[in-house]
Amino acid sequence: MPPPRPFPAPAASSPHARPAWNTNRNLVVTHPLLSLLERCASFRRLLQLQALLTVSGLAAHRFPASRLLAFCALSDPPRLAHAAAVLAQCAEGPNAYMLATMMRGFLRAGFPARALALFRLVLRDHLPVDARTFVFALKAAAASSPGEAVHCVALKRGFDQSMLVGNALVHLYASSMSFSDARKVFNEMPDRDVVSWTTLVDGYARGGLPDEAWRVFCRMVVSEGMRPNGVTLVAAVSAVGQMGLLGLGRTVHRSVAESGIGTSVNLDNALVDMFGKCGCLASATEVFDGMAAKDVYSWTSMVSAYAKCGDLESAVQLFEEMPRRNSVSWSCMIAAYSQANQPEEAVRMLNDMIAAGAEPIDATLVGVLPACAQLGCLDLGRWLYDTYIVSHKIELTVNLGNAFIDMFAKCGDVGAASRLFGNMEEKNVVSWNSMIVAHASHGQSEEALRLFQQFKGIGIFPDEITYIGVLSACSHSGLVSEGRHYFKEMKMVYGIEPRAEHYACMIDLLGKVGLIEEAFEVARSMPVGADEAGWGALLNACRMHGNVEIGECAVDKLVGLDPSDSGIYVLMSQIYASKSKWDQVKTLRMVMRNRGVKKNPGCSSIEVDREFHEFLAADVSHVHSEDIYAALKNIYIHSKTQGYIPPA
């Protein structure tokens, strides 16, 4: 629907004007028809009253017209076309209230662009405006276009001193993560109320800056003596939950109880979520059980609390007891299974969710994509991407894009991951890390290092994960000098203290090229001591180069860390065998037998038509085993004819 046509200017008094137009305003406001209009409950009845108002001449007056307009624009469902007609036909010309109400109607109906178009028309035709006009214009701008232009108009018109407009500007900038602008507007406001403070606290909490949210909240309550409302407390509780400070959380809980503000479902939900994130199931359960009324988010918050605290069984039980579930509830359980290393259950839960008619949201995909990556479900991952991203059912946020990149890469489709990465309009450090690690893990070292140099050139600082990918890339290709350079650079240039994973990469890099002694020295000189990955990389290097002495040292360290790991004994046995030390091989097998260590058979899985097939070493249990082994034999024979020599 196009915006309303230009409105008539306020009519000048005329001896020929209809008598009702010149009626005293008090008489118009108290007219019986307007009393009936205030009590009107249906659109059909409104049309009847409008006809009577038109016949009486009152419909042309601003006050009756504003009541007709408000009913049409703000009803459910909205009657926007009728409201626009009332606005355009007001003979006296619309006032600021009518124009703001029309903009509010467009916003409530989900048409922010139409609200902005009306705002532009108001400015062009010099129609009356008030603070509410700018509030709704800022809300429309936040949903469809940058709000700086509306802010500039507000400054020119002198509305920057309005508390209503100031609050709307703080909300606009905080919602768009422009916290410096939000704080500047907030600091320059001549007057602030509880809404001003709450908007800033909530903006920081939603933007992932809980420390700043808590500082503003404390300044509000302690320094300014401002009494918070329920919404303020929800934002403050959310900030404490993000910080994970249980002691502070309990203090806030007591303060809420003593404040006299009264509880609400939203506040209780926030408390349950906070205690869950702080790892205190007892307090979360106490709040949940004490709630007089619960909504679907109450149940979901408690399910999430159980999952975050590792009690998956209770989370599942409570999920089954939920009287009603929504997409957030399903997404919570999918994420719980993924995080509990049960990818099959996560995928099953996704299928159940779709079968139940619940529509997946971005959190659903973020939760299930790691499960797809772990299972190698490339077909399912592609289906999710085509069904929800390509079709624009779900917006591709940065976090969701990162999850898809990780899934594509771990499922072997680095090309799809790279294309998605290149098409992402917004990237963060996780995006770059995911792509660098993807190239590194697939042996594409040159591409990983090229991407790293490009990454450093755009002004984003690398982190610990970035350098794990970079050092892995060097290790895959045996780039010793480059690896040494980057290992020094991470600490000297970026102040990143190397962790066990970085040392393990260096040990692997040095060991693969035969610098066993140097790799051994790196493992021994680690400030925190090498972990299983570091000593394991050294042991594998000893197997590759037949170094018995250092291999035995690595085995001693690994057995001390995990004596039940059969891989330690297998690798050392191979080292002894390569040197024909058969007595030591026999001794190792006896040690394994005495310690009850059994070699776990190798296992692999493959997805065919959304169905998983798992195989163990020398497995003959599959229904198509004979055909599979026949195909493998043909592949082996064909490889030999092409000159392939299997490793010893």
Secondary structure by P-SEA (a helix, b strand, c coil): ccccccccccccccccccccccccaaaaaacaaaaaaaacccaaaaaaaaaaaaaacccccaaaaaaaaaaaaaccccaaaaaaaaaaaccccccaaaaaaaaaaaaaaccaaaaaaaaaaaaaacccccaaaaaaaaaaaaacccaaaaaaaaaaacccccaaaaaaaaaaaaaacaaaaaaaaaaacccccaaaaaaaaaaaaaacaaaaaaaaaaaacccccccccaaaaaaaaaaaaaaccaaaaaaaaaaaaaccccccaaaaaaaaaaaaaaccaaaaaaaaaacccccaaaaaaaaaaaaaacaaaaaaaaaaacccccaaaaaaaaaaaaaaccaaaaaaaaaaaaaacccccaaaaaaaaaaaaaacaaaaaaaaaaaccccccccccaaaaaaaaaaaaaacaaaaaaaaaaacccccaaaaaaaaaaaaaacaaaaaaaaaaaaaaacccccaaaaaaaaaaaaaacaaaaaaaaaaaacccccccccaaaaaaaaaaaaaacaaaaaaaaaaaccccccaaaaaaaaaaaaaaccaaaaaaaaaaaaaaccccaaaaaaaaaaaaaacaaaaaaaaaaaaaaaccccccbbbbbbcccbbbbbccccccccaaaaaaaaaaaaaaaaaaacccccc
